[in-house]
Amino acid sequence: MNRFIGSFFMSLTVYSNVDLTRRNTMGLNSRARYAATCLTPQDLNSLFEIAQRDQLKVFPLGSGSNLLLHDWIDGIVLTSIDRSVEIEGVRVTAGAGLSWDELVQITLANNLFGLENLSGIPGTVGAAPMQNIGAYGVELSEMIIGVEVFDFVKNETRYFDREACQFGYRTSHFKVYQAGQYFITKVILELKRHFQPVLAYSDIARLPKTQTASGQSLRSAVLAIRAGKLPDYNNTPNAGSFFKNPFVTQKMSQDLSSQGLRTYSFDGRFKVSAAALIQAAGLVGIRSGGVRVSPKHALVFENVGEATLADIQDLAARVREAVHTQFGVQLEMEPQGYVV
Ligand SMILES: Cc1cc2nc3c(=O)[nH]c(=O)nc-3n(C[C@H](O)[C@H](O)[C@H](O)COP(=O)(O)OP(=O)(O)OC[C@H]3O[C@@H](n4cnc5c(N)ncnc54)[C@H](O)[C@@H]3O)c2cc1C
């Protein structure tokens, strides 16, 4: 049973012994010593003081769609409830607690373009810069001007411009320094007034012109592609792509191509699909305890019944070893775990 500890200022609320099982899409059983929600900078100052006083670590939590949780989190799990959106011309400032896909819908409804290909990505606005979310040839970093964060080391609100965010493929400054120092409070984007669809990605390039003629139609097409490819975490708990698509050298790219595995260029380097490697290694459907490699999408680990973190770690190790032995490629995990 969650125990209500108190409401500090107007919007900071803290509960103790909180069940997080329904707050992570992988469906891992987990409890937190404390869980708090915050809205304002004062909430964060106040929480900073509580954390300092009681020597507690702070763990940011959005929708839990990119997280592997331990069964006990000994600290304060912190979630933003700031769902604000401000639009000034092509500049959009969104609160960390807003759902990412809601932001995509709001921007399209206001004739602002650029986020269509990122439709349907689960999670919150605040978590999106963490791993620089991306899909179908578009990355968030292309649209971000800056990020407002609360710094839990300095007890102050800070602003990071795009350069300071150090975005890369599924990474950022915040992901590297993620161990509770930065809590993202606002994300500031610059979008486009004119619809300029990004159609290069193969799944999108194949679409008939009618489906890419407007921002709304492209969004619908992206949602349909996603629904056809990815298992629904509401029915089959999962954390999306389990591994990043790895970069490979030119020599490895040639070797992989000779084995029928297509590589492609990204940021002037070569990348290969991690799903294709897993498939080619014959790993689809293999299982460790309650978790298996999804038969629907080889890059997804599904919780098929009471999966534990140990099951996931075991399956990840088996997949990584098999892919490395067969193709000489190291796979890197995408979802985060809290450092406890
Ligand atoms: C079915 C499925 C499909 C997916 N498809 C894609 C995809 O196409 N592209 C893609 O890039 N990702 C994808 N993901 C991954 C995931 O949706 C994104 O990484 C998303 O941004 C995570 O948001 P969240 O709110 O759930 O974050 P959480 O899982 O709650 O947190 C993720 C990380 O961000 C940190 N964090 C959360 N909120 C904050 C904050 N306010 N300040 C600082 N740190 C914070 C957490 O501590 C954690 O380290 C998919 C996931 C699933 C389950």
Ligand as a Chemical Component Dictionary entry (heavy atoms), coordinates in Angstrom:
data_LIG
# 
_chem_comp.id                   LIG 
_chem_comp.type                 NON-POLYMER 
_chem_comp.pdbx_formal_charge   0 
_chem_comp.three_letter_code    LIG 
# 
loop_
_chem_comp_atom.comp_id 
_chem_comp_atom.atom_id 
_chem_comp_atom.alt_atom_id 
_chem_comp_atom.type_symbol 
_chem_comp_atom.charge 
_chem_comp_atom.model_Cartn_x 
_chem_comp_atom.model_Cartn_y 
_chem_comp_atom.model_Cartn_z 
_chem_comp_atom.pdbx_ordinal 
LIG C1  C1  C 0 7.090  -0.269 -27.576 1  
LIG C2  C2  C 0 8.188  0.758  -27.462 2  
LIG C3  C3  C 0 8.628  1.414  -28.601 3  
LIG C4  C4  C 0 9.647  2.369  -28.521 4  
LIG N1  N1  N 0 10.047 2.999  -29.663 5  
LIG C5  C5  C 0 11.055 3.907  -29.613 6  
LIG C6  C6  C 0 11.499 4.563  -30.805 7  
LIG O1  O1  O 0 10.974 4.356  -31.888 8  
LIG N2  N2  N 0 12.526 5.447  -30.695 9  
LIG C7  C7  C 0 13.123 5.728  -29.494 10 
LIG O2  O2  O 0 14.044 6.543  -29.466 11 
LIG N3  N3  N 0 12.706 5.130  -28.355 12 
LIG C8  C8  C 0 11.703 4.235  -28.383 13 
LIG N4  N4  N 0 11.289 3.608  -27.229 14 
LIG C9  C9  C 0 11.956 3.918  -25.958 15 
LIG C10 C10 C 0 11.208 4.966  -25.099 16 
LIG O3  O3  O 0 9.907  5.143  -25.558 17 
LIG C11 C11 C 0 11.909 6.321  -25.113 18 
LIG O4  O4  O 0 13.239 6.182  -24.688 19 
LIG C12 C12 C 0 11.202 7.343  -24.219 20 
LIG O5  O5  O 0 11.783 8.612  -24.393 21 
LIG C13 C13 C 0 11.229 6.969  -22.740 22 
LIG O6  O6  O 0 10.343 7.835  -22.064 23 
LIG P1  P1  P 0 9.810  7.504  -20.605 24 
LIG O7  O7  O 0 9.065  8.690  -20.122 25 
LIG O8  O8  O 0 9.077  6.220  -20.609 26 
LIG O9  O9  O 0 11.191 7.378  -19.833 27 
LIG P2  P2  P 0 11.552 6.374  -18.642 28 
LIG O10 O10 O 0 11.604 4.982  -19.176 29 
LIG O11 O11 O 0 10.698 6.633  -17.473 30 
LIG O12 O12 O 0 13.032 6.847  -18.347 31 
LIG C14 C14 C 0 14.066 6.621  -19.280 32 
LIG C15 C15 C 0 15.341 7.295  -18.761 33 
LIG O13 O13 O 0 15.128 8.699  -18.716 34 
LIG C16 C16 C 0 15.278 9.182  -17.377 35 
LIG N5  N5  N 0 14.281 10.238 -17.208 36 
LIG C17 C17 C 0 12.931 10.142 -17.306 37 
LIG N6  N6  N 0 12.371 11.352 -17.117 38 
LIG C18 C18 C 0 13.388 12.224 -16.883 39 
LIG C19 C19 C 0 13.470 13.621 -16.590 40 
LIG N7  N7  N 0 12.378 14.398 -16.512 41 
LIG N8  N8  N 0 14.697 14.169 -16.382 42 
LIG C20 C20 C 0 15.819 13.421 -16.454 43 
LIG N9  N9  N 0 15.810 12.100 -16.722 44 
LIG C21 C21 C 0 14.610 11.514 -16.946 45 
LIG C22 C22 C 0 15.072 7.977  -16.471 46 
LIG O14 O14 O 0 15.729 8.121  -15.235 47 
LIG C23 C23 C 0 15.684 6.884  -17.329 48 
LIG O15 O15 O 0 17.090 6.905  -17.208 49 
LIG C24 C24 C 0 10.250 2.666  -27.273 50 
LIG C25 C25 C 0 9.791  2.013  -26.117 51 
LIG C26 C26 C 0 8.765  1.071  -26.202 52 
LIG C27 C27 C 0 8.274  0.395  -24.963 53 
# 
loop_
_chem_comp_bond.comp_id 
_chem_comp_bond.atom_id_1 
_chem_comp_bond.atom_id_2 
_chem_comp_bond.value_order 
_chem_comp_bond.pdbx_ordinal 
LIG C1  C2  SING 1  
LIG C2  C3  SING 2  
LIG C2  C26 DOUB 3  
LIG C3  C4  DOUB 4  
LIG C4  N1  SING 5  
LIG C4  C24 SING 6  
LIG N1  C5  DOUB 7  
LIG C5  C6  SING 8  
LIG C5  C8  SING 9  
LIG C6  O1  DOUB 10 
LIG C6  N2  SING 11 
LIG N2  C7  SING 12 
LIG C7  O2  DOUB 13 
LIG C7  N3  SING 14 
LIG N3  C8  DOUB 15 
LIG C8  N4  SING 16 
LIG N4  C9  SING 17 
LIG N4  C24 SING 18 
LIG C9  C10 SING 19 
LIG C10 O3  SING 20 
LIG C10 C11 SING 21 
LIG C11 O4  SING 22 
LIG C11 C12 SING 23 
LIG C12 O5  SING 24 
LIG C12 C13 SING 25 
LIG C13 O6  SING 26 
LIG O6  P1  SING 27 
LIG P1  O7  DOUB 28 
LIG P1  O8  SING 29 
LIG P1  O9  SING 30 
LIG O9  P2  SING 31 
LIG P2  O10 DOUB 32 
LIG P2  O11 SING 33 
LIG P2  O12 SING 34 
LIG O12 C14 SING 35 
LIG C14 C15 SING 36 
LIG C15 O13 SING 37 
LIG C15 C23 SING 38 
LIG O13 C16 SING 39 
LIG C16 N5  SING 40 
LIG C16 C22 SING 41 
LIG N5  C17 SING 42 
LIG N5  C21 SING 43 
LIG C17 N6  DOUB 44 
LIG N6  C18 SING 45 
LIG C18 C19 SING 46 
LIG C18 C21 DOUB 47 
LIG C19 N7  SING 48 
LIG C19 N8  DOUB 49 
LIG N8  C20 SING 50 
LIG C20 N9  DOUB 51 
LIG N9  C21 SING 52 
LIG C22 O14 SING 53 
LIG C22 C23 SING 54 
LIG C23 O15 SING 55 
LIG C24 C25 DOUB 56 
LIG C25 C26 SING 57 
LIG C26 C27 SING 58 
# 
